[in-house]
Amino acid sequence: RKKSSSSLLGLLNRCSPTLSESAWFHCVNPPSATTLTLTSSLCRFCLSKNKKTSNGFITDLHYWIGKDSTQDEQGAAAFYVTQMDDMLGGSPVQHREVEGHESEAFKSYFKSGIIYKKGGVASGFKHVETNMYNIRRLLHVKGKKHVSATEVELSWDSFNKGDVFLLDLGKVLIQWNGPDCNIAEKSRGLALARSIRDDERGGRAQIGIIDNEKDSPDLMQIMKTVLGERRGALGAATPDEKADELQKANVRLYHVYEKDDNLVVQEIATRPLTQDLLQHEDCHILDQGGFKIYVWRGKDSSKEEKRAAFSRAVGFIQAKGYSATTNVEVVNDGAESAMFKQLFKRWTEKEETQGLGKVYTTSKIAKVEQVKFDVSQLHARPELAAEQRMADDASGKVEVWRIEDLHMQPVDPRTYGQFYGGDCYLVLYTYLTSGRTHYIIYMWQGRHASVDEITACAFNAVELDKKYGNEPVQVRVTMGREPQHFLAIFKGSLIIYEGGTSRTQNNEPEPVVRLFQVRGTDEINTKTIEVPARASSLNSNDVFLLTTNQVCYLWCGKGCSGDEREMAKIVANIVSKRDKQTVLEGQEPVEFWAALGGKAPYASDKRFQEPTVRYQPRLFECSNQTGRFIMTEVVGFCQDDLDEDDVMLLDTWEEIFLWIGKTSNTYERNEAISSAKDYLKTHPAGRDLATPIIMVKQGYEPLTFTGWFSAWDPYKWSVSYWEICVPAGSRTERTSPAYKPHPKSNVNISAVTNGNGAYPREVLINKTVDELPEGVDPAKKEYYLSDADFHDIFGRSKDEFYQMPRWKQQNEKKQHGLF
């Protein structure tokens, strides 16, 4: 992707000059292009060297097969893949892409979409010419996140109610939006139309938009002239065939080897897979339920085995009876893709950095040290907030309720932080960010709570959410899997009792002897958990509190730190009012062992931390409205991929975020938690079902969510789709017959400049949302300036300003403190 066509051809010539490029290879698109044009009768390459890892760069080599390409062309392409792989040192991750079934990674390279052309070309060096107007074609546009446009028959029979269609007439591009299209599909279609206009027509074509046929008679007349009169009603859109999560979770690992000149494929394991199953001297095939086939090439396998990777995968697909369009990815030992690694229960690499600059090796580290960080950096560095799972510095207001008789019962503030395994609790945390109030609702579910109590906890959380205007972030917390921020808001005093209840009418007597394990070094990361009161529960790396009727022992293991001992002293004063006695490991009195029922072996070895690869966050669009749970991954995601009508799932491994768009489907919104649970259940790596699930609403995202996105814009959704896509567009769009602003996007400029609606510049410039006058839209602050102030600040009139490209508008607004 980052190599020019000429340099790529040069690489091909060096690889194998005996083959004729013109027989099959067709160079298109300069490296800067955001739209890819592909021809069905050809094979193409895309070389992407853009992923940096601790071991250098990982190169992705894609070869694309048109549906009408010949076997000879496909064979030549496969041969070139092998030659290019050798030329690049055998390191690239290879991808076999088939027209209409490309991987999400391939589609993510071309932000404005992929166009499929009919037919082929006579020469491999025939380039697409720009500014050509002798064109008549109809493009069928599909996709919400990654757009593809297929050239279809120039007829009304090609249309349907659910998709976007582009009628390309050279000097005019007409975008026809089906009545059942959503905003995201319309905006992606418009982006593709603009890309064709700018890249292929030099910006000299006009774009017309038909969102309602009755409102666009002139454009409809053009379409009727080209397509004829439409007869009959339009049909419904055909849904894409996608693999559901159950199918993707059906992973199987095969050992591929040769025996007596025969290729043997032997199944060796099913989900969950472990890394040690991969043998360096062999090649393996990983079958992801027929959805995708991976070929893993061991570093010590023979050259012949490595070169045969693709042919073996194709043979495997045929033997299994899978579709010929099945995606294939070849990965190399030591340079595996993130998609491959996440199919294993655990994946480790030596000397891989984890957390904030820590490197673990089994030969050096004896114990996992708690990471200390400066909480004052959270807002300045949102990525730090995301990594540490801290929405703020935990200095906000805390309120706690216990679920009792299926209702919320306030908890005595003096006992905040004490949770019982037989109960469910709701914790409301309130904090300020940039002068704005934010809320988090934690739903803590005890391990021994009844189903009715857990259900009531969720129901009451919804009611509490409504009380605060549907603004709070909702976090499901399972006992023992409390997130970092939850620990921090209780200032080191989070104590979890294994069973029992804190209800006043509780008649169960408390145990005479209790044992608590204290882990943590400060108020931010300390948690105390009750464990079985027996000697085998002890661990030399931690501090334990043993409470009896006479005394409270502070047992300090040989591997604990001074900070851990200090935090244990604080907790000891909460769990017991008896005298405290510090006991060092190996110097225990007889009474200590007697209270635990006698001596017994316990974990006394030094604790080692396996070197762990930091998990790459993954964003999915999720849907189960059809009765099948389907998730579509967004590769290389950014904030723009969060559409208002979506329910999105962000997986950071430690937590699952559910982002709820304002106009998302009611059914999917109500079933969001179930979707997240299904995702964990069906994950190929056998994920922990107790992983915290966090529900985030559009416009109220915490730092722990936004920190995973680069350049997060808090004002992104303060303007509508039509304001972004049409009024802010180029002059050709505004003056085309199709231009018709959305009613909500119209801004009556005269109404705010006649003295009644204008504000002095001092109350608008460099002001936060909370500091603006009531009724002022923070995304349109310049609208509320008088004409004189506007011209003085920007040096032009409002009409001239709004004719500028949107990016220029935004830059000038930032420069003058009005963004």
C-alpha positions in Angstrom: 0.0 0.0 0.0 2.9 2.3 0.7 4.9 1.3 -2.4 4.3 3.0 -5.7 3.1 1.0 -8.6 6.4 1.3 -10.4 8.5 0.1 -7.4 6.1 -2.8 -6.9 6.4 -3.8 -10.5 10.2 -3.5 -10.1 10.1 -5.9 -7.2 8.0 -8.3 -9.3 10.6 -8.1 -12.1 13.4 -8.9 -9.7 11.4 -11.8 -8.3 10.7 -13.5 -11.6 11.5 -11.7 -14.8 10.5 -14.7 -16.9 6.8 -14.2 -16.3 4.8 -11.7 -18.3 3.3 -9.1 -16.1 1.0 -7.9 -18.8 -0.7 -11.3 -18.8 -2.2 -10.8 -15.5 -1.0 -7.8 -13.5 -2.7 -4.5 -13.8 -1.4 -1.4 -12.0 -4.0 1.1 -10.7 -4.4 3.8 -8.1 -1.6 5.9 -6.8 -0.6 5.3 -3.2 -2.6 8.3 -2.0 -5.9 7.0 -3.4 -8.5 6.1 -0.9 -10.7 4.2 -3.4 -9.6 1.0 -5.1 -10.8 0.0 -8.5 -10.7 -3.8 -9.3 -11.5 -5.7 -12.5 -13.2 -9.0 -12.2 -11.1 -10.8 -14.8 -7.8 -9.9 -13.2 -5.6 -10.7 -10.2 -4.0 -7.9 -8.2 -1.5 -7.3 -5.4 -1.6 -5.0 -2.5 1.6 -4.7 -0.5 1.2 -3.1 2.9 4.2 -2.5 5.2 2.6 -0.4 7.9 2.4 -2.3 11.2 5.2 -1.7 13.7 5.9 -4.3 16.4 8.6 -4.8 19.0 10.4 -7.0 16.5 10.2 -4.5 13.6 7.6 -4.1 10.9 5.1 -6.8 9.9 4.4 -6.7 6.2 1.0 -7.8 4.8 1.0 -9.1 1.3 -2.5 -9.5 -0.2 -3.3 -11.0 -3.6 -6.7 -10.5 -5.0 -8.6 -12.9 -7.3 -11.3 -11.6 -9.6 -14.3 -13.8 -10.0 -13.7 -14.1 -13.8 -10.0 -14.5 -13.7 -8.6 -17.7 -15.3 -6.8 -20.6 -13.6 -3.6 -19.6 -15.4 -3.8 -16.1 -14.0 -4.5 -17.3 -10.5 -1.6 -19.7 -10.8 0.7 -16.9 -12.0 -0.4 -14.8 -9.1 0.2 -17.6 -6.6 3.7 -18.1 -8.1 4.5 -14.4 -7.7 3.3 -14.5 -4.1 5.9 -17.2 -3.4 8.7 -15.2 -5.2 7.8 -12.0 -3.4 7.7 -13.8 -0.1 11.3 -15.1 -0.7 12.4 -11.7 -1.8 11.1 -10.2 1.4 12.8 -12.8 3.6 9.8 -15.0 4.2 8.4 -12.6 6.7 5.1 -11.2 5.2 1.7 -12.3 6.4 0.1 -13.5 3.1 -3.6 -13.1 2.4 -5.6 -14.6 -0.4 -8.5 -12.4 -1.2 -11.5 -13.3 -3.5 -13.8 -10.8 -5.1 -16.7 -9.9 -2.9 -15.3 -11.8 0.0 -12.3 -9.7 1.0 -11.0 -9.6 4.5 -11.8 -6.7 6.8 -8.1 -5.8 6.9 -8.0 -5.5 3.0 -11.1 -3.4 2.9 -9.8 -1.1 5.7 -7.0 0.1 3.5 -9.4 1.9 1.2 -11.5 4.2 3.3 -13.7 5.5 0.5 -14.5 2.0 -0.8 -13.7 -0.6 -3.5 -15.2 -0.5 -7.0 -15.6 -3.7 -9.0 -15.4 -3.2 -12.8 -16.8 -5.6 -15.4 -14.5 -7.1 -18.0 -10.7 -6.8 -18.2 -8.0 -4.9 -20.0 -5.8 -5.8 -22.9 -2.5 -4.6 -21.3 -1.2 -4.8 -17.8 0.1 -1.2 -18.2 -3.2 0.4 -19.2 -3.8 3.1 -16.6 -7.1 4.7 -15.6 -7.3 8.1 -17.2 -8.8 11.0 -15.2 -11.2 13.6 -16.5 -12.9 11.1 -18.8 -16.6 11.8 -19.3 -17.7 9.2 -21.8 -19.0 6.9 -19.1 -22.4 5.3 -18.4 -22.4 2.8 -15.6 -24.5 1.9 -12.5 -22.7 1.1 -9.2 -24.4 -0.9 -6.5 -23.0 0.4 -3.2 -23.1 -1.9 -0.1 -21.5 -1.7 3.4 -21.7 0.6 6.4 -18.1 0.5 7.6 -16.2 -0.7 4.5 -17.9 0.2 1.3 -17.8 -1.9 -1.9 -19.4 -0.8 -5.2 -20.2 -3.4 -7.9 -20.9 -2.4 -11.5 -24.3 -3.9 -12.3 -26.7 -3.9 -15.3 -27.8 -0.4 -16.3 -31.5 -1.1 -15.5 -34.1 -0.5 -12.8 -34.1 -4.2 -12.2 -30.8 -3.8 -10.4 -32.2 -1.5 -7.8 -33.7 -2.4 -4.4 -35.1 -0.4 -1.4 -32.3 -1.1 1.1 -29.1 0.0 -0.7 -27.4 3.0 -2.3 -26.9 3.2 -6.1 -24.6 5.6 -8.0 -25.5 6.4 -11.6 -22.2 7.6 -13.2 -22.7 9.6 -16.3 -19.3 11.2 -16.5 -20.0 14.8 -15.8 -22.8 14.0 -13.4 -22.9 11.5 -10.5 -26.4 10.8 -9.2 -26.6 9.1 -5.8 -30.0 7.3 -5.3 -30.7 6.3 -1.7 -33.1 3.5 -1.1 -36.0 4.4 1.2 -34.7 1.8 3.7 -31.1 3.0 3.8 -29.7 4.3 7.1 -27.6 7.4 7.6 -24.3 5.6 7.7 -24.9 3.9 4.3 -25.9 7.2 2.8 -22.8 9.0 4.1 -20.5 6.2 2.9 -22.1 6.3 -0.5 -21.5 10.1 -0.7 -17.9 9.6 0.3 -17.5 7.2 -2.6 -19.2 9.6 -5.0 -16.8 12.4 -3.9 -13.8 10.1 -4.3 -14.8 9.3 -7.9 -15.4 13.0 -8.7 -12.1 14.1 -7.2 -9.8 11.2 -8.2 -11.2 10.2 -11.6 -12.8 13.4 -12.8 -10.4 16.0 -11.4 -13.2 17.5 -9.4 -15.1 18.5 -12.5 -18.2 16.4 -12.0 -21.4 17.4 -10.2 -23.0 15.2 -7.6 -26.7 15.0 -7.3 -28.5 13.2 -4.3 -31.9 11.7 -4.4 -33.1 11.0 -0.9 -36.7 11.2 -1.8 -37.8 10.8 -5.4 -40.7 13.3 -5.1 -38.3 16.0 -4.0 -35.9 15.6 -6.9 -37.9 15.7 -10.1 -35.0 17.0 -12.2 -32.7 14.2 -11.2 -35.4 11.6 -11.6 -36.0 12.8 -15.1 -32.3 12.2 -15.9 -32.5 8.7 -14.4 -35.6 7.9 -16.4 -33.9 9.1 -19.6 -31.0 6.7 -19.0 -32.8 3.8 -17.5 -36.3 4.1 -19.0 -39.6 4.1 -17.0 -39.6 2.0 -13.9 -42.1 -0.8 -14.0 -43.1 -2.7 -10.8 -42.2 -2.1 -7.2 -38.6 -2.2 -5.9 -37.6 -5.4 -4.1 -36.0 -5.6 -0.6 -32.2 -5.6 -0.2 -30.5 -9.0 -0.1 -28.7 -9.4 3.3 -25.0 -10.2 3.2 -24.1 -13.8 4.0 -22.0 -13.5 7.1 -20.6 -16.1 9.5 -22.0 -15.9 13.0 -19.9 -16.1 16.1 -20.7 -19.7 16.8 -19.3 -20.7 13.5 -16.2 -18.5 14.0 -15.7 -20.1 17.5 -15.4 -23.6 16.0 -11.7 -23.6 15.6 -9.7 -26.7 14.8 -5.9 -27.1 14.5 -4.4 -29.5 12.0 -0.8 -30.8 11.6 0.3 -30.8 8.0 3.2 -33.0 7.0 4.4 -35.2 4.2 4.7 -39.0 4.6 5.8 -41.3 1.8 5.4 -38.5 -0.8 1.8 -38.0 0.4 0.4 -34.9 2.2 -1.1 -35.8 5.5 -3.5 -33.4 7.4 -4.1 -34.6 10.9 -6.5 -32.9 13.4 -4.7 -32.4 16.7 -6.8 -30.0 18.8 -10.0 -28.0 19.1 -11.0 -24.9 21.1 -9.5 -23.6 23.3 -6.2 -23.8 21.6 -2.8 -23.3 23.3 0.3 -22.0 21.8 2.5 -25.0 22.7 0.6 -27.0 20.1 2.5 -25.2 17.3 5.7 -27.1 16.5 8.5 -24.9 15.0 9.6 -27.7 12.6 6.2 -28.2 11.1 3.4 -26.3 9.3 -0.1 -26.2 10.7 -3.6 -25.3 9.4 -6.0 -23.6 11.7 -9.6 -23.8 10.4 -11.9 -21.1 11.9 -15.2 -22.9 11.1 -14.7 -22.5 7.4 -15.0 -18.8 7.8 -11.2 -18.4 7.4 -8.2 -20.7 7.0 -4.8 -19.9 8.5 -1.6 -21.6 7.5 1.1 -21.3 10.2 4.7 -21.9 8.9 7.2 -23.0 11.6 10.5 -21.3 11.5 12.3 -24.6 11.2 10.1 -26.1 8.5 11.6 -26.8 5.1 11.5 -24.3 2.2 9.3 -26.7 0.3 6.7 -26.8 3.1 6.7 -23.0 3.3 6.3 -22.6 -0.4 3.4 -25.0 -0.5 1.4 -23.1 2.1 -1.1 -21.6 -0.2 -1.6 -24.7 -2.3 -2.1 -26.8 0.9 -4.7 -24.3 2.1 -6.6 -24.4 -1.2 -6.4 -28.2 -1.2 -7.8 -28.2 2.4 -10.7 -25.9 1.3 -11.6 -28.3 -1.5 -11.3 -31.4 0.7 -13.6 -29.8 3.3 -16.1 -28.8 0.7 -15.8 -25.1 1.7 -16.6 -22.3 -0.6 -13.9 -21.3 -3.1 -14.2 -17.8 -1.8 -12.9 -18.8 1.7 -10.3 -16.3 2.9 -6.8 -17.6 3.5 -4.0 -16.1 5.6 -0.5 -17.4 5.8 1.4 -16.4 9.0 5.0 -17.0 10.0 6.5 -18.3 13.2 7.4 -15.3 15.3 5.5 -12.8 13.1 1.9 -13.9 13.7 -0.9 -11.4 13.1 -3.1 -10.2 15.9 -6.1 -11.9 14.4 -4.2 -15.3 14.6 -3.0 -14.8 18.1 -6.5 -14.0 19.5 -7.7 -17.5 18.5 -5.5 -18.9 21.3 -6.4 -19.0 25.0 -3.0 -17.4 25.8 -0.2 -16.2 23.7 3.2 -15.2 25.0 6.3 -13.7 23.6 9.6 -13.2 25.5 10.8 -9.6 26.1 7.3 -8.2 25.2 6.5 -5.0 27.1 3.4 -5.1 29.2 1.7 -2.2 30.9 3.8 1.0 31.5 7.3 0.0 30.4 7.6 -3.3 32.3 9.3 -6.2 30.7 8.9 -9.6 32.2 11.3 -12.5 31.8 11.1 -15.8 33.7 14.7 -15.7 34.6 14.6 -12.4 36.4 11.2 -11.5 37.9 10.2 -13.1 41.1 7.0 -11.2 41.8 4.6 -9.0 40.0 5.1 -5.5 41.2 2.1 -3.1 41.3 2.3 -0.3 38.8 2.2 3.2 40.3 1.2 6.1 38.1 0.4 9.8 38.4 -3.4 10.1 38.3 -3.0 13.8 37.5 -2.0 12.7 34.0 -5.3 11.0 33.2 -7.0 13.8 31.4 -3.9 15.0 29.7 -3.2 11.4 28.5 -6.5 9.6 27.8 -4.6 6.6 26.5 -3.2 6.2 30.0 -6.7 6.4 31.5 -7.7 3.6 29.1 -4.7 1.4 29.8 -5.1 1.8 33.6 -8.9 1.6 33.4 -9.3 4.8 35.4 -12.1 7.2 34.4 -10.7 9.9 36.8 -8.6 10.1 40.0 -11.4 8.5 42.1 -12.0 11.6 44.1 -15.7 11.9 43.2 -18.9 11.1 45.2 -19.8 7.5 46.1 -23.3 6.2 46.9 -24.1 2.6 47.6 -27.3 0.6 47.7 -27.9 -3.1 48.5 -30.6 -5.0 46.6 -33.0 -6.1 49.3 -36.5 -7.6 48.6 -35.8 -6.7 44.9 -35.5 -3.0 45.8 -32.6 -0.5 46.5 -31.7 -0.2 50.2 -29.2 2.5 51.1 -26.0 1.2 52.7 -24.5 2.9 55.8 -21.7 5.1 54.5 -19.5 3.8 57.4 -19.5 0.4 55.7 -18.8 1.6 52.2 -16.4 -0.8 50.5 -17.6 -3.9 52.3 -19.3 -6.3 49.9 -20.8 -9.7 50.8 -21.0 -12.6 48.3 -24.6 -13.3 49.1 -25.7 -9.8 48.0 -26.0 -7.5 45.0 -25.1 -3.8 45.2 -25.5 -0.7 43.1 -22.7 1.9 43.3 -23.3 5.4 41.9 -20.1 7.3 41.3 -20.4 11.0 40.4 -17.5 13.1 39.1 -16.7 16.3 37.2 -14.7 16.6 34.0 -14.2 20.0 32.4 -17.0 21.4 34.4 -19.5 18.7 33.3 -21.0 16.1 35.6 -20.5 12.4 34.7 -21.9 9.3 36.3 -20.9 5.6 36.5 -23.3 2.9 37.8 -21.5 -0.2 39.0 -23.6 -3.3 39.3 -21.8 -5.6 41.7 -23.0 -9.2 41.7 -22.1 -11.5 44.6 -21.1 -15.0 43.7 -23.8 -16.5 45.9 -26.6 -14.0 45.1 -29.9 -15.5 43.8 -31.0 -15.1 40.2 -33.9 -12.9 41.3 -31.4 -10.5 43.1 -29.1 -10.3 40.0 -32.1 -9.6 37.8 -33.4 -7.0 40.3 -30.0 -5.4 40.3 -30.0 -4.9 36.6 -33.6 -3.6 36.6 -32.8 -1.1 39.4 -29.7 0.0 37.5 -31.9 0.9 34.5 -34.2 2.9 36.8 -31.3 4.7 38.3 -29.9 5.4 34.8 -33.2 7.0 33.8 -33.2 9.2 37.0 -30.0 10.8 35.7 -31.2 11.3 32.2 -29.8 8.1 30.6 -26.3 9.6 30.9 -24.5 7.2 33.3 -22.0 4.6 32.1 -23.2 1.2 33.3 -20.6 -1.4 34.4 -21.4 -5.0 35.3 -19.0 -6.2 38.0 -18.7 -9.9 38.9 -17.4 -10.7 42.3 -13.6 -11.1 42.2 -13.3 -9.3 38.8 -13.5 -5.7 40.1 -12.0 -3.1 37.7 -9.2 -0.8 38.8 -11.4 2.3 39.1 -13.9 0.4 41.4 -11.0 -0.4 43.7 -9.8 3.2 43.7 -13.1 4.8 44.7 -13.0 2.9 48.0 -9.5 4.2 48.9 -7.9 0.8 49.6 -10.8 -0.3 51.8 -12.5 -2.7 49.4 -13.2 -5.9 51.3 -15.1 -8.8 49.8 -16.6 -11.4 52.1 -17.0 -14.8 50.6 -20.6 -15.4 51.7 -23.3 -14.0 54.0 -25.1 -10.8 53.7 -25.0 -7.3 55.2 -28.8 -7.2 55.7 -29.9 -6.1 59.2 -32.3 -9.1 59.5 -29.4 -11.6 58.8 -29.6 -14.3 61.4 -26.6 -16.3 60.3 -23.8 -16.2 62.9 -20.5 -14.8 61.6 -17.6 -17.3 61.5 -15.4 -17.3 64.5 -12.2 -17.5 62.4 -11.8 -15.7 59.1 -8.9 -15.4 56.7 -8.4 -12.4 54.3 -5.8 -12.0 51.6 -4.7 -8.4 51.1 -3.2 -7.4 47.7 -2.1 -3.9 46.8 0.4 -1.2 47.6 -1.8 2.0 47.8 -5.3 3.3 47.9 -5.7 3.0 44.1 -5.0 -0.8 43.7 -5.7 -2.5 47.0 -8.3 -5.2 47.4 -9.0 -7.6 50.3 -10.7 -11.0 49.6 -11.9 -13.5 52.1 -10.4 -17.0 51.5 -11.0 -20.3 53.2 -9.6 -20.3 56.7 -7.0 -23.0 56.3 -3.2 -23.1 56.0 -3.3 -24.1 52.3 -4.8 -20.7 51.4 -1.6 -18.8 52.4 0.9 -17.5 49.9 4.4 -16.3 50.6 4.0 -13.4 48.2 1.2 -11.7 50.1 -0.1 -10.4 53.4 -3.0 -12.2 55.2 -5.3 -11.2 58.0 -6.4 -14.0 60.4 -9.3 -12.8 62.7 -10.3 -14.8 65.8 -12.2 -14.0 69.0 -9.0 -13.0 70.8 -6.7 -11.4 68.3 -6.2 -10.4 64.6 -3.0 -11.7 63.1 -1.2 -9.8 60.3 0.7 -12.6 58.6 3.5 -11.3 56.3 4.8 -13.6 53.6 8.5 -13.4 52.8 7.8 -12.0 49.4 5.5 -9.1 50.4 6.6 -5.5 50.3 6.5 -2.7 52.9 3.7 -0.9 51.1 1.6 -4.1 51.1 2.1 -4.4 54.9 1.0 -0.8 55.5 -2.2 -1.3 53.5 -2.9 -4.5 55.4 -2.7 -2.5 58.7 -5.4 -0.2 57.4 -7.7 -3.1 56.4 -7.1 -4.9 59.7 -8.7 -2.0 61.6 -11.8 -2.5 59.5 -12.3 -6.3 59.7 -11.5 -6.6 63.4 -11.6 -4.5 66.5 -9.4 -7.0 68.4 -5.7 -6.5 69.2 -3.4 -6.7 66.2 -0.3 -9.0 66.2 2.2 -9.0 63.3 3.5 -12.5 62.4 6.4 -13.1 60.0 6.4 -16.2 57.8 8.3 -18.9 59.6 7.8 -17.4 63.1 4.1 -18.2 63.6 2.9 -19.0 67.2 1.1 -22.3 67.9 -2.2 -20.5 68.3 -1.9 -19.2 64.7 -1.8 -22.7 63.2 -4.4 -23.9 65.6 -6.9 -21.3 64.4 -6.3 -22.5 60.8 -6.8 -26.1 61.8 -3.2 -27.1 61.7 -0.2 -26.7 59.4 -0.5 -27.6 55.8 1.5 -27.0 52.6 0.9 -23.7 50.8 2.2 -21.7 47.9 5.7 -20.6 48.9 7.5 -20.5 45.5 8.3 -17.2 44.0 5.6 -15.9 41.7 6.6 -15.6 38.1 4.8 -13.5 35.5 4.7 -15.0 32.1 5.8 -12.6 29.3 2.5 -11.5 27.8 1.7 -9.8 24.6 -0.4 -6.7 25.1 -3.8 -7.3 23.6 -4.8 -5.1 20.7 -8.2 -3.6 21.2 -10.8 -4.7 18.7 -14.0 -2.9 17.6 -17.0 -4.8 16.3 -20.4 -3.9 15.0 -22.7 -6.4 16.6 -26.2 -7.6 15.6 -28.5 -10.4 16.6 -31.8 -9.1 15.3 -32.0 -11.9 12.7 -31.7 -14.5 15.4 -28.0 -15.2 14.6 -25.4 -13.4 16.6 -23.2 -11.7 14.0 -20.2 -9.4 14.6 -18.3 -7.5 11.9 -14.9 -6.3 12.9 -13.7 -2.8 12.1 -10.0 -3.0 11.3 -7.9 0.1 12.1 -10.9 1.7 13.8 -11.3 5.4 14.7 -14.1 7.5 16.1 -15.7 7.9 12.7 -16.6 4.2 12.8 -19.0 4.8 15.6 -22.3 5.6 13.8 -25.3 6.9 15.6 -27.5 3.9 14.6 -25.0 1.3 15.7 -24.4 -0.8 18.8 -20.6 -1.3 18.9 -18.5 -3.6 21.0 -15.0 -2.6 22.0 -12.9 -5.5 23.4 -9.8 -4.5 25.4 -9.5 -8.0 26.9 -9.7 -6.8 30.5 -13.0 -5.1 29.8 -15.8 -5.2 27.2 -17.3 -1.9 26.2 -20.8 -1.6 24.6 -21.2 1.7 22.8 -24.9 2.6 22.3 -25.6 5.0 19.4 -28.4 7.6 20.0 -30.5 6.2 17.1 -29.6 2.6 17.4 -32.1 -0.1 16.9 -34.3 -0.6 20.0 -34.1 -4.4 19.9 -30.3 -4.4 19.6 -30.0 -1.7 22.3 -32.1 -3.8 24.7 -30.1 -6.9 23.9 -26.7 -5.3 24.1 -25.7 -7.0 27.4 -26.8 -10.4 26.0 -24.7 -9.7 22.9 -21.6 -9.0 25.0 -22.2 -12.2 27.0 -22.6 -14.2 23.7 -19.3 -12.7 22.5 -17.4 -13.9 25.6 -19.1 -17.3 25.4 -18.2 -17.8 21.7 -14.7 -16.3 21.7 -12.3 -18.9 20.3 -9.8 -18.2 23.2 -12.3 -19.4 25.9 -12.7 -16.0 27.6 -13.5 -15.5 31.2 -17.3 -15.0 31.4 -16.8 -12.7 34.4 -15.0 -10.1 32.3 -16.5 -6.7 33.2 -19.1 -5.4 30.7 -19.4 -1.6 30.5 -22.3 0.1 28.7 -21.4 3.5 27.3 -23.9 6.0 25.7 -23.1 8.2 22.8 -22.0 11.6 24.0 -21.2 10.4 27.5 -18.0 8.4 26.9 -15.5 8.2 29.8 -11.8 8.5 29.4 -11.4 4.7 29.8 -13.3 4.4 26.5 -12.1 7.4 24.5 -8.5 6.7 25.4 -8.5 3.7 23.0 -9.3 6.1 20.1 -6.7 8.5 18.6 -7.8 12.2 18.4 -11.1 11.8 20.1 -13.4 14.7 19.2 -16.0 15.4 22.0 -18.1 17.6 19.7 -18.2 15.2 16.7 -21.9 14.4 17.2 -23.1 18.0 17.8 -23.7 18.4 14.1 -26.0 16.2 11.9 -25.1 13.9 9.0 -26.7 16.4 6.5 -24.7 19.3 7.9 -21.5 17.3 7.5 -22.1 15.7 4.2 -24.1 18.3 2.2 -24.0 21.9 3.4 -20.3 21.7 4.2 -19.5 20.1 0.9 -18.1 21.6 -2.3 -19.9 24.2 -4.4 -20.8 21.6 -7.0 -22.8 19.7 -4.5 -24.5 22.8 -3.1 -25.5 24.1 -6.5 -26.4 20.7 -8.1 -30.1 20.0 -8.8 -30.0 17.5 -6.1 -28.9 19.8 -3.3 -31.6 20.0 -0.7 -30.5 20.7 2.9 -32.0 18.7 5.7 -34.6 20.8 7.6 -32.6 20.4 10.8 -29.4 21.6 9.2 -30.8 25.0 8.1 -29.3 27.8 10.1 -31.2 31.1 9.7 -28.2 33.3 9.7 -30.3 36.5 9.7 -32.0 35.4 12.9 -28.7 35.5 14.8 -27.3 38.6 13.2 -30.2 41.0 13.6 -29.3 41.9 17.1 -31.8 39.5 18.7 -29.7 36.4 18.4 -26.1 37.6 18.2 -23.7 37.4 21.2 -20.6 39.4 21.9 -17.4 37.6 20.9 -16.2 37.6 24.5 -18.9 35.1 25.6 -18.1 32.7 22.7 -14.4 32.6 22.2 -12.4 30.0 24.1 -15.4 29.0 26.2 -16.3 25.4 27.3 -19.7 23.9 26.7 -20.8 24.8 30.3 -19.6 28.4 29.9 -21.6 29.1 26.8 -25.0 31.0 26.9 -28.0 28.7 27.1 -29.1 27.6 23.6 -25.8 28.1 21.9 -24.7 25.0 19.9 -21.0 24.4 20.9 -20.3 23.1 17.4 -21.6 26.3 15.7 -20.3 29.0 18.0 -19.3 31.2 15.0 -23.0 31.3 13.9 -23.8 33.5 16.9 -21.4 36.3 16.1 -22.7 39.5 14.6 -21.8 40.1 11.0 -19.3 42.8 12.0 -17.6 40.6 14.5 -17.6 37.6 12.1 -15.9 39.6 9.3 -13.4 41.1 11.8 -12.4 37.7 13.1 -12.4 35.6 9.9 -11.8 38.4 7.3 -14.7 37.3 5.2 -18.5 37.1 5.3 -20.5 34.2 6.6 -21.6 33.2 3.1 -18.0 33.2 1.9 -16.9 31.2 5.0 -19.5 28.5 4.5 -18.5 28.0 0.9 -15.0 26.9 2.1 -14.2 23.2 2.5 -15.2 21.9 5.9 -11.6 21.2 7.0 -10.6 24.8 6.3 -13.6 26.0 8.3 -12.6 23.8 11.2 -8.9 25.0 11.1 -9.9 28.6 11.2 -12.4 28.0 14.0 -9.6 26.4 16.0 -7.2 29.2 15.3 -9.7 31.8 16.6 -10.9 29.8 19.6 -14.4 29.0 18.2 -14.0 25.2 17.6 
